[in-house]
Amino acid sequence: MTLAAATTEQLYKQLHSGADGLSAPIARRRIVAQKRKARVKSRSQRELKLLLRQFSSPLMLLLIIVVILSAILGETSDTIIVLFILLVSGLLSFFQELHAGRAVEKLLQIIAVKHQVVRQGKKVDVRTKEVVPGDVLLLNAGDLIPADCRIVESNELHVNESSLTGESFPVAKAPGILPEDTPLNQKSNCLWQGTSVVSGTAKALVVYTGPETVFGQMAHSLTQVSPTAFEEGLKGFGYFLLRITVLLSVFILVTNLYFHKPFFNSLLFSLALAIGMAPELLPAIMTFAMSAGARRMMDRKVIVKRLSSIFNFGEVNVLCTDKTGTITEGSVTVHGIVNIAGKPDPKAQLFAFLNATFQNGFTNPIDQEIGSLPLKPAGYEKYDEIPYDFIRKRLSIGVKSASGNIIITKGALLNVLDVCTFYADEAGTEPALEEQQRQQVKTQLEHYSKEGYRVLGIAYKQTSKTDIVYEDEQEMVFLGFILLEDKLKADAVDSIARLEKMGIAVKIITGDNRYAAMHAAKALGMASSNILSGEELSKMSPEALIVNAAKTDVFSEIEPHQKEQIVRALQKSKFRVAYLGDGINDVAAIHAADTGISTNNAVDVAKEAADFVLLEKNLVVLAAGVLEGRKSFANSMKYIFATTGATFGNMFSVAGASLLLPFLPMLPKQILLTNLLTDFPYLAVASDRVDEEQLRLPLRWDIRLIRRFMLVFGLHSSVFDFATFYTLHTYFGLRETPFQTGWFLESIITELLIVFIIRTHKPLFRSNPGRLLLLIALLALLVTVWLPFSPLAGALSLTSLHQPQALAIGCILLAYAVTAELLKLWFFRSFRAVSS
C-alpha cells in the first residue's frame, strides 16, 4: 500500500474506513488481529520465560553442572541437596521478579499514553496498542504519533522527527500527494510512529502500525535504553568479583590436584567455592529493593516507569525545574489587561478573550484562564489559526465579523512588540509605534515583572485575507499588556530548604524574563544576583557554561534547546541531575538528565521521556520520592557490603584451609547450604529500615569503597575463621565431619551477625532492624543450630558438637561480633566522605 502517493480516498477505500473512522466491529477485529500478529505473549508465557531465565545465569549453570556430575558418579545425597538448593535459589529470584513485574504493570497502567481517534463519527480515547490501520487520528501539540499515518487535514503542523532522521528542528507537515520514492525526511504529507507534534493540529489516517512502521523496522536500535549509573557500577562490581572468583577457584583446583587430592571432590569443591563467593541472589535483591521502593513511591504519589532508575533517584544532588506549578501554584489568574498607558482596556480584553477561546493548539492554563473572563462576545467566528511555537513565541487567530477580518496575536511581550508598527492610544487612534513608545513598553514590562507578574502582549490588524500565514504577523497594532499572576506555593520556601538539607541544589529554569526571575528568586530566599539569562548563555563557550551553570541558581529567558545544554553542563561538573518538566520544550532536557521527571498532566511526549511521573507537581512529593530512592540504594548497598565482607572472608578462609589441611574444611554441599541459609535474611535486607543519617545526603556508587570494605572486613573475618580452624583442629583435634560441622556453624552465624552489624553506621544497639529481617535471620539461626541434630545430619555430613567445642565457638563468635562492631564504627567514620 502506497503511503505518500495515493489519494486520501484511495487509502480510505483500501482500509475500509472513511472520514468518520472505523466501525466498532471492524476496530475490534483489527485490534485482536494486531495483537496476534505482533505475537503478544500471554501472561503465562511471559512468566514461564521469566522462570526459565532464572536458571540460565552462569551461577545457575554451575549448579546444574554440579548436579549432573554428582548424579553420574552416584552421589545421590549430594545430587538431591544441590538440586534442592538450585531450585530454591531460582524460585526465590523468580517470585521476586514476578511480584515486581506485576506491580510495575499496574503502575504503568495509571499513566498509560492514550490517543484520540474517530470511530463511527465519535471521538474516543484508546491506548497505543489499540490504534489500528484505518483509524482517523486527531493530533495536538505534545502528542506522540503512534503509527505511520497520512495527513488528511492540518493546521500549521510541525513535527519533531529527530528520533528517525536526527534532525533537531521541527519539520512542517501538510496534506498533499508526493511520489512514493520521495526520501523519508521529505515526505511532508506523512507522519511516522515514534515522532511527536511540536505545534499545530492535524487529522491523520493510520496506515501502518507495529513492526510494519518505519520505527518498528528500526526499533531495536532506537529503543535501546542507556544503563543507569548504578547499573554501570553494578556491572563493574560483577566483573571485579568474577575475576577474583575465577582466579581463586582455579588456583584452589590446581593446588588440590597438585597435592593428589581426589579429582572429583577437588572439582566440586572449586565449583562450590565459586558459587559461594558469587552474590547469586544479587539480581533478586536488587529487584526486591526496587519493587519495594516503587510501591513506597506510589504511596508518596510518585510512579516509577523504569525500576532501575530508583537508584539514580537516590544519587540526585541537583534538581532543575521550571517555575510554574512547581514553585508557584500553577493556577494562573488574570490580574488585568491594560493598554500602553497601564489602564484597563475593553478592546484589549475582548481580543485576548477571542484569541484564547478560539485557539486549539493545545490546552494550557493561561488560555483557560483568559477564556474564563466574564465576556460573551457575539458575532465573531474563527476562520484560521497560526499555532504557538517556541521560536516565534506567538499565537495568532483569524476571526471574522460584520466589520471584516481581523488577525489577533498574543504571546511573549517582546515577540509581539517585534511585529507591531502601530499602537492603540487612549484617544482611540492608532499612531506609529516610535522608539519612544517601544522604550515605554519595555519599561512597563520591567515594572510589571519586578512586581511578580507574567506579562504577555496583545496586538491585532485588519486584513482582507481569508487565510493567514506567518508572514501576516507584521505591521500590527499593539493593544496592550496581559498581566498574569501565579503566586508562590505556601510551602515553596520550606520545600526548597528541605531539598537543600538533603544535599540537593535546586536550580530554576524559566522562560520568564530576568525581572520576573529575580522577583521569584528573592521571594524564595535565593541570591537574586545569581541569575543567568538565555542571551548570556548563548554567548558562552561550553567550558564557561560548565563553570557558570554550577554557580547559578536561576536561569531566565531560557530557550528550549538551552535547557538540555544546562543539564549537560551540570553533568560535566560531576553532578547527578534530575530534571522536572511537563511541556514539549522540556523533552530534550528530560532525556538528557540522569533522572527525568514529569507529571501526570504533562504532554504525552514528556511523560514518555521521563523515568518518574509525579501524580502531584510538588517539590514535597519529589523530596519524598528522593528519600525512597535513597532507601532502596542504601538497602542494596547493605547486601553488597555483607556479601563482599563475610562471604569473601569465609570463602578465602575455606580456600586457604583446604591447602593446609589433609581434608576439605567444608564439603561442596555444605558450602552451597551455607550460601542458601545466609541468603534468606539478605532478601529481607531489601525492605530493612534505614537510619535517618544515611538519608541526609545523596548516595553514590563507589567501587573503591566496596573494595576497601571487602579487604578490611574480609581479612577481619578470615582472622576469626583461622582462629576457628586452629581451635577445632589443633586444640580439640577434630577431623573431617566434626571439624566441618564446627566450621559450618561458625561460618553461617558470622554471616548472619555481619548483616546486623553493617546495616547501620551507628552502634548496633542504637538502630532497630526491620521486623522481617530480624525474624528471617532468627529462623536461619535456628535451622543452622538444628541441622547437626536433625535427621538430615547424615546426608549433610554434619554431627553434634560436644559442649566445650560449642562453648569455644560461641566465644569466637562473641569476639567476632565485638571487634566487627568496633571496626565498622572506625571504617564508616574514616570513609564517610567517600561513602557519601
DAHUGI-V645145 format. One record per residue. N is the residue number from 1. RES is the residue in one small letter. OMEGA is omega as a letter, one per 30 degrees, with the letter a starting at -180 (* if undefined). D_CENTER is the distance of its C-alpha to the mean C-alpha in Angstrom with 2 decimals. Layout:
n=<N:N>
res=<RES:RES>
omega=<OMEGA:OMEGA>
d_center=<D_CENTER:D_CENTER>
This chain:
n=<1:2:3:4:5:6:7:8:9:10:11:12:13:14:15:16:17:18:19:20:21:22:23:24:25:26:27:28:29:30:31:32:33:34:35:36:37:38:39:40:41:42:43:44:45:46:47:48:49:50:51:52:53:54:55:56:57:58:59:60:61:62:63:64:65:66:67:68:69:70:71:72:73:74:75:76:77:78:79:80:81:82:83:84:85:86:87:88:89:90:91:92:93:94:95:96:97:98:99:100:101:102:103:104:105:106:107:108:109:110:111:112:113:114:115:116:117:118:119:120:121:122:123:124:125:126:127:128:129:130:131:132:133:134:135:136:137:138:139:140:141:142:143:144:145:146:147:148:149:150:151:152:153:154:155:156:157:158:159:160:161:162:163:164:165:166:167:168:169:170:171:172:173:174:175:176:177:178:179:180:181:182:183:184:185:186:187:188:189:190:191:192:193:194:195:196:197:198:199:200:201:202:203:204:205:206:207:208:209:210:211:212:213:214:215:216:217:218:219:220:221:222:223:224:225:226:227:228:229:230:231:232:233:234:235:236:237:238:239:240:241:242:243:244:245:246:247:248:249:250:251:252:253:254:255:256:257:258:259:260:261:262:263:264:265:266:267:268:269:270:271:272:273:274:275:276:277:278:279:280:281:282:283:284:285:286:287:288:289:290:291:292:293:294:295:296:297:298:299:300:301:302:303:304:305:306:307:308:309:310:311:312:313:314:315:316:317:318:319:320:321:322:323:324:325:326:327:328:329:330:331:332:333:334:335:336:337:338:339:340:341:342:343:344:345:346:347:348:349:350:351:352:353:354:355:356:357:358:359:360:361:362:363:364:365:366:367:368:369:370:371:372:373:374:375:376:377:378:379:380:381:382:383:384:385:386:387:388:389:390:391:392:393:394:395:396:397:398:399:400:401:402:403:404:405:406:407:408:409:410:411:412:413:414:415:416:417:418:419:420:421:422:423:424:425:426:427:428:429:430:431:432:433:434:435:436:437:438:439:440:441:442:443:444:445:446:447:448:449:450:451:452:453:454:455:456:457:458:459:460:461:462:463:464:465:466:467:468:469:470:471:472:473:474:475:476:477:478:479:480:481:482:483:484:485:486:487:488:489:490:491:492:493:494:495:496:497:498:499:500:501:502:503:504:505:506:507:508:509:510:511:512:513:514:515:516:517:518:519:520:521:522:523:524:525:526:527:528:529:530:531:532:533:534:535:536:537:538:539:540:541:542:543:544:545:546:547:548:549:550:551:552:553:554:555:556:557:558:559:560:561:562:563:564:565:566:567:568:569:570:571:572:573:574:575:576:577:578:579:580:581:582:583:584:585:586:587:588:589:590:591:592:593:594:595:596:597:598:599:600:601:602:603:604:605:606:607:608:609:610:611:612:613:614:615:616:617:618:619:620:621:622:623:624:625:626:627:628:629:630:631:632:633:634:635:636:637:638:639:640:641:642:643:644:645:646:647:648:649:650:651:652:653:654:655:656:657:658:659:660:661:662:663:664:665:666:667:668:669:670:671:672:673:674:675:676:677:678:679:680:681:682:683:684:685:686:687:688:689:690:691:692:693:694:695:696:697:698:699:700:701:702:703:704:705:706:707:708:709:710:711:712:713:714:715:716:717:718:719:720:721:722:723:724:725:726:727:728:729:730:731:732:733:734:735:736:737:738:739:740:741:742:743:744:745:746:747:748:749:750:751:752:753:754:755:756:757:758:759:760:761:762:763:764:765:766:767:768:769:770:771:772:773:774:775:776:777:778:779:780:781:782:783:784:785:786:787:788:789:790:791:792:793:794:795:796:797:798:799:800:801:802:803:804:805:806:807:808:809:810:811:812:813:814:815:816:817:818:819:820:821:822:823:824:825:826:827:828:829:830:831:832:833:834:835:836>
res=<m:t:l:a:a:a:t:t:e:q:l:y:k:q:l:h:s:g:a:d:g:l:s:a:p:i:a:r:r:r:i:v:a:q:k:r:k:a:r:v:k:s:r:s:q:r:e:l:k:l:l:l:r:q:f:s:s:p:l:m:l:l:l:i:i:v:v:i:l:s:a:i:l:g:e:t:s:d:t:i:i:v:l:f:i:l:l:v:s:g:l:l:s:f:f:q:e:l:h:a:g:r:a:v:e:k:l:l:q:i:i:a:v:k:h:q:v:v:r:q:g:k:k:v:d:v:r:t:k:e:v:v:p:g:d:v:l:l:l:n:a:g:d:l:i:p:a:d:c:r:i:v:e:s:n:e:l:h:v:n:e:s:s:l:t:g:e:s:f:p:v:a:k:a:p:g:i:l:p:e:d:t:p:l:n:q:k:s:n:c:l:w:q:g:t:s:v:v:s:g:t:a:k:a:l:v:v:y:t:g:p:e:t:v:f:g:q:m:a:h:s:l:t:q:v:s:p:t:a:f:e:e:g:l:k:g:f:g:y:f:l:l:r:i:t:v:l:l:s:v:f:i:l:v:t:n:l:y:f:h:k:p:f:f:n:s:l:l:f:s:l:a:l:a:i:g:m:a:p:e:l:l:p:a:i:m:t:f:a:m:s:a:g:a:r:r:m:m:d:r:k:v:i:v:k:r:l:s:s:i:f:n:f:g:e:v:n:v:l:c:t:d:k:t:g:t:i:t:e:g:s:v:t:v:h:g:i:v:n:i:a:g:k:p:d:p:k:a:q:l:f:a:f:l:n:a:t:f:q:n:g:f:t:n:p:i:d:q:e:i:g:s:l:p:l:k:p:a:g:y:e:k:y:d:e:i:p:y:d:f:i:r:k:r:l:s:i:g:v:k:s:a:s:g:n:i:i:i:t:k:g:a:l:l:n:v:l:d:v:c:t:f:y:a:d:e:a:g:t:e:p:a:l:e:e:q:q:r:q:q:v:k:t:q:l:e:h:y:s:k:e:g:y:r:v:l:g:i:a:y:k:q:t:s:k:t:d:i:v:y:e:d:e:q:e:m:v:f:l:g:f:i:l:l:e:d:k:l:k:a:d:a:v:d:s:i:a:r:l:e:k:m:g:i:a:v:k:i:i:t:g:d:n:r:y:a:a:m:h:a:a:k:a:l:g:m:a:s:s:n:i:l:s:g:e:e:l:s:k:m:s:p:e:a:l:i:v:n:a:a:k:t:d:v:f:s:e:i:e:p:h:q:k:e:q:i:v:r:a:l:q:k:s:k:f:r:v:a:y:l:g:d:g:i:n:d:v:a:a:i:h:a:a:d:t:g:i:s:t:n:n:a:v:d:v:a:k:e:a:a:d:f:v:l:l:e:k:n:l:v:v:l:a:a:g:v:l:e:g:r:k:s:f:a:n:s:m:k:y:i:f:a:t:t:g:a:t:f:g:n:m:f:s:v:a:g:a:s:l:l:l:p:f:l:p:m:l:p:k:q:i:l:l:t:n:l:l:t:d:f:p:y:l:a:v:a:s:d:r:v:d:e:e:q:l:r:l:p:l:r:w:d:i:r:l:i:r:r:f:m:l:v:f:g:l:h:s:s:v:f:d:f:a:t:f:y:t:l:h:t:y:f:g:l:r:e:t:p:f:q:t:g:w:f:l:e:s:i:i:t:e:l:l:i:v:f:i:i:r:t:h:k:p:l:f:r:s:n:p:g:r:l:l:l:l:i:a:l:l:a:l:l:v:t:v:w:l:p:f:s:p:l:a:g:a:l:s:l:t:s:l:h:q:p:q:a:l:a:i:g:c:i:l:l:a:y:a:v:t:a:e:l:l:k:l:w:f:f:r:s:f:r:a:v:s:s>
omega=<a:a:a:a:a:l:l:a:l:l:l:a:a:a:a:a:l:a:l:l:a:l:a:l:l:l:a:a:a:l:l:a:a:l:l:a:l:l:l:a:l:l:a:l:l:a:l:l:l:l:a:a:a:a:a:l:l:a:l:l:l:l:l:l:l:l:a:l:l:a:a:a:l:l:a:a:l:a:a:a:a:l:l:l:l:a:a:a:a:a:l:l:a:a:l:a:l:a:a:a:l:l:a:l:l:a:a:l:a:a:a:l:l:a:a:l:l:l:a:l:a:l:l:l:a:l:a:a:a:l:a:l:a:l:l:a:l:a:l:l:l:a:l:l:a:a:l:a:l:a:l:l:l:l:l:a:l:a:l:a:a:a:a:a:a:l:a:a:l:a:l:a:l:l:l:l:a:l:a:a:l:l:a:a:l:l:a:l:a:l:a:l:l:l:a:a:l:l:l:a:l:l:a:l:l:a:a:l:l:a:l:l:l:l:l:l:l:a:a:a:a:a:l:a:l:l:l:l:l:l:l:l:a:l:l:l:l:l:l:l:a:l:a:a:a:a:a:a:l:l:a:l:a:a:l:l:l:l:l:l:a:a:a:l:l:a:l:l:l:l:l:l:l:a:a:l:a:l:a:l:a:l:l:l:a:a:l:l:a:a:l:l:l:l:l:l:l:l:l:l:l:a:a:l:a:a:a:l:l:a:l:l:a:a:a:l:l:l:l:a:l:a:a:l:l:l:a:a:a:l:a:l:l:l:l:l:a:l:a:l:l:a:l:a:a:a:l:l:a:a:l:l:a:a:a:a:a:a:l:l:l:a:l:a:a:a:l:a:l:a:l:l:a:l:l:a:l:l:l:a:a:l:l:a:l:a:l:l:a:l:l:a:l:l:a:a:l:l:l:l:a:a:l:a:a:l:l:a:l:l:l:a:a:l:l:a:a:a:a:l:a:l:l:l:a:a:l:l:a:l:l:l:a:a:a:l:l:l:l:l:a:l:l:l:l:a:a:a:l:l:l:l:l:a:l:l:l:a:l:l:l:l:l:a:l:l:a:l:a:a:l:l:l:a:a:a:l:a:a:a:l:a:a:a:l:a:l:l:a:a:a:a:l:a:l:l:l:l:l:l:l:l:a:l:a:l:a:l:a:l:l:a:a:a:l:l:l:l:l:a:l:a:a:l:l:l:a:l:a:a:l:a:l:l:l:a:a:a:a:l:l:l:l:l:l:a:a:a:a:a:a:l:a:l:a:l:a:l:a:a:a:l:l:l:l:l:a:l:l:l:l:l:l:l:l:a:l:l:l:l:a:a:l:a:l:a:a:a:l:l:a:a:l:l:l:a:l:a:a:l:l:l:a:a:l:l:a:a:a:l:a:l:l:l:l:l:a:a:l:l:a:l:l:l:l:l:l:l:l:l:l:l:a:a:l:l:l:a:a:l:a:a:l:l:a:a:l:l:a:a:l:l:l:l:l:a:a:l:a:a:l:l:l:a:l:a:l:a:l:l:a:l:l:a:a:a:l:l:a:l:a:l:a:l:a:l:a:l:l:l:a:a:a:a:a:a:l:l:a:l:a:a:l:l:l:l:l:l:a:a:a:a:l:l:l:l:a:l:a:l:a:l:l:l:a:a:a:a:a:a:a:l:a:l:l:a:l:l:a:l:l:l:l:a:a:a:a:a:l:l:l:l:a:l:a:a:a:a:l:l:l:l:a:a:l:l:a:l:l:a:a:l:a:a:a:l:l:l:l:l:a:l:a:a:a:a:l:l:a:l:a:a:a:a:a:a:l:l:a:l:l:a:l:l:l:l:l:l:l:l:l:l:l:l:l:a:a:a:l:l:l:l:l:a:l:a:a:l:a:a:a:a:l:a:l:*>
d_center=<38.78:38.80:35.97:37.18:40.97:41.73:42.64:40.58:43.48:43.52:39.82:40.33:43.29:41.62:38.64:40.98:39.23:40.30:39.50:38.88:36.37:36.65:38.57:36.73:38.44:37.62:33.95:33.76:35.50:33.27:30.06:31.59:32.78:29.45:27.68:30.60:30.51:26.80:27.62:25.03:25.56:26.52:24.72:27.54:27.23:23.49:24.17:27.21:25.31:22.79:25.89:27.57:24.59:24.96:28.41:27.71:26.19:28.68:29.24:30.11:32.34:34.18:34.88:36.11:38.43:39.77:40.51:42.30:44.34:45.32:46.41:48.45:50.26:51.02:48.97:48.45:47.13:44.68:43.51:42.92:41.20:38.80:38.09:37.34:34.93:33.24:32.86:31.64:28.98:27.75:27.83:25.96:22.97:23.39:23.48:20.43:18.29:20.15:19.48:15.74:15.66:17.84:15.89:12.66:15.10:16.54:13.42:12.50:16.17:15.91:13.80:15.38:16.45:20.23:22.96:26.44:29.31:33.05:34.79:38.47:38.44:35.84:32.29:29.79:26.00:24.72:21.50:20.77:22.47:25.50:26.23:29.32:31.91:34.34:31.95:32.49:29.15:28.96:26.54:25.67:23.71:19.94:20.38:18.92:21.91:21.82:24.98:27.62:29.94:33.20:33.50:36.22:36.04:34.05:34.31:33.20:30.24:27.91:25.06:22.35:23.03:21.31:19.31:22.81:25.23:23.38:25.23:23.26:25.80:25.95:28.63:31.37:32.00:35.09:37.24:39.85:41.15:40.46:41.72:39.53:39.56:37.97:35.05:31.64:30.68:33.97:33.85:33.56:34.53:31.60:27.92:25.44:22.56:19.14:20.51:20.27:22.93:23.15:26.34:29.23:29.77:30.89:32.28:31.64:32.94:30.59:32.31:29.93:26.83:24.69:25.99:28.89:26.85:26.56:22.79:23.38:25.80:23.40:20.31:20.15:19.84:17.71:14.93:14.40:10.85:11.03:10.72:8.85:11.59:12.13:12.63:14.97:16.75:17.17:18.58:21.00:21.96:22.75:24.99:26.62:27.54:28.67:31.08:32.57:32.89:34.60:36.94:37.97:38.48:40.54:42.53:43.35:44.37:46.63:48.16:48.92:50.55:52.51:53.93:54.91:52.72:52.25:49.96:48.16:47.54:46.37:43.96:42.53:42.33:40.35:37.92:37.52:37.01:34.20:32.52:33.20:31.59:28.44:25.58:25.61:23.69:20.76:18.61:19.73:19.17:15.57:14.99:16.96:15.27:11.78:13.42:15.49:12.69:11.05:14.64:15.28:12.31:13.73:17.01:15.70:14.60:10.81:9.42:6.58:6.12:5.21:7.28:7.38:4.26:6.74:9.10:7.58:7.70:11.22:12.09:11.55:15.11:15.08:13.79:14.86:15.61:18.24:21.22:21.92:20.72:18.81:21.76:24.27:25.06:23.98:27.28:29.34:33.10:35.87:37.99:40.51:41.41:44.17:46.34:46.88:49.12:46.48:48.29:47.01:47.60:48.01:47.70:44.43:43.13:44.28:42.77:39.40:39.49:40.40:37.68:34.95:36.45:37.05:33.81:31.55:28.84:26.03:26.07:25.57:26.81:29.35:31.25:31.10:32.71:35.31:36.05:36.78:39.65:42.97:44.35:45.85:46.96:48.98:50.16:47.01:45.28:42.31:43.09:40.27:37.05:35.29:31.62:29.70:27.84:26.30:29.21:32.12:30.36:33.03:33.59:37.08:38.80:42.23:44.39:48.02:50.66:54.43:54.46:52.62:49.19:46.81:43.58:41.43:38.70:36.13:33.39:32.69:36.14:36.88:35.75:38.08:40.80:40.64:41.95:44.65:48.30:49.84:49.15:50.47:52.75:54.13:57.30:55.50:56.18:53.76:54.89:53.27:50.20:51.54:49.89:51.12:49.32:46.12:46.23:46.93:43.82:41.66:43.34:42.62:38.95:38.80:40.66:38.49:35.24:36.55:37.16:33.50:33.87:31.80:34.49:34.74:37.81:39.85:42.48:44.56:47.26:49.86:49.77:51.78:48.97:47.61:44.24:42.23:40.30:38.66:42.07:43.41:41.35:44.19:47.37:45.87:47.17:45.03:45.22:43.31:40.19:37.67:36.67:33.45:32.47:29.04:29.64:27.39:25.86:28.12:25.46:23.92:25.95:25.32:21.54:21.48:23.96:21.88:18.82:21.33:22.86:19.55:19.67:17.24:19.05:18.51:19.33:20.30:20.23:22.62:24.93:27.68:30.68:31.30:33.65:31.25:28.58:31.26:32.18:28.65:28.31:31.69:30.92:27.79:29.88:28.29:30.64:31.68:33.01:29.62:28.62:27.99:28.73:27.50:31.06:31.21:27.89:29.20:32.22:30.46:30.16:26.76:28.10:29.20:25.87:24.15:26.74:26.80:23.09:22.87:25.91:25.10:23.88:24.29:24.09:26.38:27.44:24.35:24.16:20.96:21.07:21.63:18.27:16.73:19.72:19.11:15.53:17.00:19.97:18.16:16.30:19.80:20.98:18.74:16.45:12.79:11.70:9.40:10.50:11.27:13.16:14.49:17.09:17.94:18.62:15.10:13.46:14.41:13.15:9.64:9.75:11.45:9.49:8.00:5.29:5.68:7.03:9.75:12.48:14.23:17.16:15.49:16.86:15.65:14.52:12.25:10.63:10.43:8.81:5.94:2.37:4.87:8.54:11.35:14.58:16.43:16.04:17.18:16.66:18.06:15.29:12.73:14.95:15.11:11.39:11.62:14.70:13.28:10.74:13.93:15.92:13.96:14.16:17.82:18.86:17.63:19.59:22.57:22.80:22.61:25.26:27.43:27.44:28.09:30.73:32.91:32.28:32.87:35.87:37.33:36.98:38.46:41.29:41.96:42.10:44.46:46.65:47.01:48.76:51.07:52.01:54.25:51.93:48.18:46.82:44.53:44.64:41.70:41.30:41.34:38.56:36.41:37.34:36.49:33.04:32.59:33.99:31.83:28.62:28.99:28.51:25.61:23.73:24.42:23.09:19.51:20.47:22.84:23.39:22.12:24.56:23.90:24.84:21.94:19.46:21.16:19.57:16.30:16.31:16.16:16.94:20.61:22.59:25.78:25.52:25.08:28.09:30.13:29.36:30.29:33.49:34.57:33.92:34.80:38.16:38.66:38.13:40.49:43.20:43.38:43.15:46.18:47.88:47.45:48.83:51.81:52.55:52.39:54.10:56.54:57.33:57.35:58.14:55.66:55.02:52.56:51.70:52.45:50.74:47.67:47.50:47.60:44.94:42.80:42.99:42.35:39.40:37.50:38.37:37.27:33.83:33.64:34.83:32.42:29.41:30.84:31.92:28.72:26.39:27.45:28.44:31.22:34.51:34.10:35.95:34.11:30.81:30.74:28.76:27.07:29.69:28.24:28.17:31.72:33.08:31.77:32.93:36.28:36.57:35.85:38.53:41.05:40.56:41.02:44.24:45.48:45.09:48.19:50.32:48.82:50.26:47.49:48.82:51.14:48.55:46.18:49.09:48.79:51.67:52.31:52.94:55.96:55.60:56.14:53.49:50.95:51.93:51.46:47.95:47.19:48.40:46.25:43.16:44.03:44.51:41.22:39.30:41.08:40.65:36.99:36.36:38.22:36.52:33.05:34.03:35.33:32.39:29.63:31.96:32.69:29.17:27.33:26.58:25.14:23.05:21.52>
